[in-house]
Amino acid sequence: MLCGRRWVIDGGLGSALQCNGFDISSDPLWSARILVSNPDAIKEVHKSYLEAGAEILITSSYQTSVQGFRKHMGVEEEAAIEFMKQSVHLANEAVEEYYKKYRGVKPLVAGSIGPYGACQADGSEYDGKYASHMTTEELMEWHKPRIAALTETGVNFLAVETIPSLKEALAVIKVLRTFPVIKAWVSFSCKDGHHTNYGDKFRESVKRCYEEGGNQLIALGTNCTPPQHISSLLQQANIALPPASVLPRVIYPNSGEKWIAGKGWEGRSTNWPYVSEISKWMSLGASVIGGCCRLGPCDIKNIAQVVMT
C-alpha cells in the first residue's frame, strides 16, 4: 500500500488545536475532548494539514478508549465507540472535500491506535512502565474495541503509534490477526538511538514485529521521538530487517521537547534543519515522513517540500 513512493504524514493534532486556541493540556482526554465538543475544529485541523501537503491523515482517536470516555465523560460503551468512529468520519470528510477541490492523488486516512499509557493521563505513554505489570492478554483486551471501531468505519489502514514497548506492540499485532483484512504500521516511541521508551532494544523490536506482523504490516518505524535520534534508529531498523525487504520505514518525530506530566512541554528546541536531516533520513530508507507533537501545518509544509522533490 505504501511501497514504491514517498509519502508525507500530517503533524501533531493536539498541537494544532492548541495553536487554534483550544486549551487541552490539562484535560485527561486531550484532543479526544474536542472530538466530542467541537468536531468541526478537528476537521479544520485535518484540512489545514492537507493544504500543507500531507497525504496521510491520522485520525483523532489516539487518546480515545471506552474506559477513558466512561471515566471522564460518564458515557457507556456504545457511545464511546461512536465517538471513536466519529474520528474516522471527520478525517474522511476532510479528504473528500480536499479531493473534490484539487483531485490528484487522493490522501489516505490512518486510524490512530495509541498506547495504553496515552489514555491514563499520567505520562506513562512516555515510559511504558505499565508493560511490567500488565499481561499481554490485558493489553489485547484493552486495544480490541478500539481497533474494531476504527476498522469498521472505513480507514485505509491503522497507525499503531507511539508504542513504548515491544510487549504492547506484539499484543496489538495479535489483535490485528483477528481482523485479517486490515493493514497497519507499527511505530515506536524511543528515548535514544537504540532503545524504545520502555527500554527494549529498537533493533530487536523491529525484527520481532516484522516476523509477527506478516502481510498485515505495511511499515515500521518511530514517532514522537526527538529528531536527533532518527538517523541512528533508521540504521538499527536497516540492520534488523532482511536485506531484501522493501517494507517502508515510517518516521514522524516530535520537536525535540519533552512532556512532563503536570507541567507540560519543556526544553524548547530551535528549528531543526529540515533539508539536511530529512534528506539524510531518506538516504537511510525513510519513505513515509511527517511530524508529531509540537510540529504543525507550517512544519509539514516544509517537510513536504523536501520529501516530494
N, C-alpha and C positions, 0 to 999 in steps of 0.2 A: 504493500500500500504506500509506503514512504520511500521505497527504493528508487534509485535511478535519477534523483534530482535533489536539490536543496530546498528546504522549507523554512519559513520564518514563523515562529510561535509568537503569541501575544506576550504581554508583560504582566506585572502584578495587578490583580483585580482590586484587592483591598487598598493598595497604594493609590490607584487611580481614583477610587471612591473618596479616599481621604483628601486628595487634591481637589476633588469636586465639592468639598465641604461637608462630607459625612464623617462624623466622629465615631469611629468603631473600635478604636484602640483598646478601650476598656470593656467592650462588650464580649461576653463569653462565646457568642455566636459569630462574632467578627462579621464578615461580609454576608453570611447567611441571614443575618437580621434584615439587611437591605433587600435580600431576595424576597422576603415576605412583606416588608413595609413599603418598599418603593421599587418594584421590579423594573419600571421604566429606566431607573438610574443604572441598573445592571446592563440593560440593553444598550444604553447610550455609551457605556464604557466599552462594550464589545464593538460597537460601531466605530468608536474612536481608534481602536486598535486595528480594525480592518482598513480604515482610512490611512493609517500609518504604515501599512504594508504587511500586516500579519496575514498569514494564510492558514493558520490553525488557531482557532479559538478554544480556550479551555473553560469549561462551564464553572459557574459559581457554586459548585457543590463540594468544594474542598473541605469545608468545615461543617458539613451537614451530616446529621445522624438522627436516627429515631430517638435515641436516648437524649441527645442534646436538645432537640426540639421539645421533647416531653418535659425535660427538666426546666428549661429556660422560657418556654412559651406555654406550657401546660396543654399541649395538643396530644392527641392519640396517634398511634402508629399510622393509620390511614392518611391523616392529614400531613404527617411528617413526610411520608412517601410522595405525596402530591407536591410538596414544596421542592423535593429533590427533582422531580420530573419537570417542575417549572423552570429549573436552571437550564435544562436542555431546550425547552421551548424558546426561551429568551435568546439563547445563542443561535438556534436555528432561524429565528425570526430576523436577527441581525444579519445573518448570512444571506438569507433570501432577499432582504431589502438591498443589501450591498450588491449582490449578484445581478439583480434586476437593473440596477443603475449602471454597473460597469462591465458586466459579462466577464470574459476572460476565464481564468482558472477559478473554479468555484471553491471557496475556502472550506476547510474541514472543521468539524466540531468534535473535540475530545472531551469525554466525560471525566471530570476530576474525581479521583479516588485518593483523598489524602489519608495520612496515617491516623491510627487510633489517638495518638497524642494530640493531634490538632483539635480534637473535639473535647479535650479535657480542660482547656483554657488555663494551663499551668506551665506552659513552656516545654512540656515533655516531648513534644514533637521534635525538639532540637537536641535531645539526648537519647530518646528511645528507651529510657530506663525501665519502662513497663514491660519490655520484652523479657526481662529477667524473671518476672513472676507470672506473666500471662502464658497460658498454653497456646499451642498452635490452633487447637480447636476453638478456644475462646476468641482468638483473633479472627478466625474464619467466620464464626457465628456473628461477630460484630460487623464485619465487612459485607456479608452476603446480601442483606436487604438493600444496601446502597448500590451494590453492583447490579442487582436485579432491577432496581428502579431506573437507573440510567440506561441499561441495556434495552429495556422495554420501550424507551421513549425516543429512540432514533439518533443516537450518537454514531459517528463514524467509527470510533474506537474509544478506548479508555486510556486516560493518563493516570497511571498509578504513580503518584508523585510524592516527593519529599519524604520518602521512606527511610527511616533512620537505621533499620536493622535488617539483616538477611532473613531472620526468623519471620518478620512480618511480611517481607516480600514473598517468601515461599508460601506463607499462609494465603496471601491474596492469589497467587498463581494456582493454588489448589482450588480455590473458589472459582476461578476462571474456567477450570475444566468442567464445571457443571453448567457453563454457558458456552458450549464449544464453538458457536458461530462468532462470538465477539473477539476482537483483536485488542491488544493493549501494548503500551510501552511501560517499562518499569524504570523509574528514576530515583536514585538515592540522594539523600542529603548527606554531605560529607564535611568532616571537621578539619581535614587536611588533604594532602595529595595522595594519601594511601588508605585512609580509613573512613568508614561511614560514621555518622554522628554517634552511633552506639558503640563503635569501636571495632566492628568487623572489618577484615581486610577487603578493600573495594575490589581488588582483582578476583578474589575468591567469590565475592558476592555476584559479580558479573558472570563468572563462569557457571555458578550454580543456577542462576536464573536462566541463562542461555540453555543449559541442559534440561531444566524442568519446564521451561515455557513452551517448547515445541513450536508449532506453526501459528500459535496464537500471539506470539511475541513479535512485535513489529519494530521495536527499537529498545536500546538500553542506554543508560547514561546517568547524569546527575543534574540536580536542580537545587535552588535555594542554597547554593554553595558559593563562598567568596570567589571572585573571578581569578584570583592569584593561584588557586588550586586546580583549575580546569585542565591545564596542559598536562600536568602530572597524572590526573585521573584518566584522561584520554589515553595516555601512554599505558597505564595499567589495564585499561579495557582492551587495548590492542594486543597486549600480551595474553590476556585471559581468553579472548575469542580465537577460534581456529583461523589460520591464515586465509583460508578460502571463504570465510564468512563475509557476506555482504550486508549483514544486519546493520541498519543505520545506528549511528551514535547520536543521542539526543542530549543537548546541554542548554540549560537556561538558568544562569547564575543570578544571584542577588547582587546588590550594590557593594557588598563587602562589609556592610554594617551588621551588627549583632543585636538580636532581640533579647531583651532582659525582661522576664516576667514581672509585671507590676511597675516597670519603668518605661518600657518602650525601646525604640531603636537607639543604639549607641555606636560611637566610632564612625561618624560621618566620613565617608571616603571622598577623595577627589574623583573627578571624572576619569574613568579608566579608558585607555587608548583603544577605541573600537577597532580601527583598521588593523593595527598590528596584531592585537590579541585574537580577533576573530579570524583573521587570515591564517594565523598560526594554528588555531583550533581546527579550521577546515583542512589544513595540511595534515593534521593528525587524525582526520577521519570524521570529524563532526559534520553532519549534514542537516540536522534538524536543530535550529538555533533560535533562542528567544531570550526573554528576561523573566525574572521572578520578583521577589519583594524589593520595593523601592525603585523599580525601573518602570517607567510609564510610557505613554504613546510616543513622546519625543525620542526616548531611548530606542524604542522599537523601530522608529523611522530611520535612525542612524544605523541600527543593526541591519535592517533590510537593505539599505543602500550598499552595504559591504557584501552581504550574503548573496544578493541577486546580481552582482556584477560579474 
